[in-house]
Amino acid sequence: DTKDTTDLKVEWKPAKQVHNVKDNEKKTVWTVSKTVNELLSEQEITLSAHDKVYPNLDENIENNLEVNISVAFPVTINDGGKTNEVYTTSSTVGEFIERQGIVLNELDRIENDETAMIKANDTINIIRVEKVNEVVEEKVDYATITKKDSSLLQGSQKVITKGQEGLVNKEYEVIKENGVVVSKTLKKET
C-alpha cells in the first residue's frame, strides 16, 4: 500500500460492444473508440473512396451499435456502346442503374434482369433505341406504252409523247439500336 506521489491521473472509460458487418460477416468487438472512424482505425479496417459505411464515420459509438461496411467492387457499364468501369456497392442491376443516375428513354432497354444480383466484374448493358422517320426521294422511270400501228413498218417505233422521269417520296420508319439500324419499314409512298 504505497502512496502514489507522481500525480498520475487514472481515467476509466467503459468499453462498448459494437457489431461490425462487412461483406455479410458479423464480428462483435469491444471498444473505447468515440466515433465510427476511430473504431475502423482501431480495427485496422481501411476504406476505399467508393466504399459505404453506415452510420457515418463521425457518428458517436453507442453500446450495441451495428456498423455496416459495404465494400465497393468494379462493374463495367456499356451504355449505348460506350463502355466505362465504375465502382459500386449496389446489390441489384436496378439499384445500380438508379444510383448511377442513368435515365432510360421510352424505347431504351436494359439487357440484364433489373432484379438480378450484381457481383464484381459484371457487365451491365443498356441498349439505346431510337425511332426516326426518314423520307427518301427516288426517281421513277417513265412508263412506255406500246400500241399497234399498221401505218408503220414492222419492227419500227414512233414516239407519240416523250416521257419524263418522275419522283416518288418514300417514308420509312427506322429503328436504331446504339446508333446501328436494326429495322427499316416502308410506311407510305407519295
Disulfide bonds with the S-S distance in Angstrom:
none
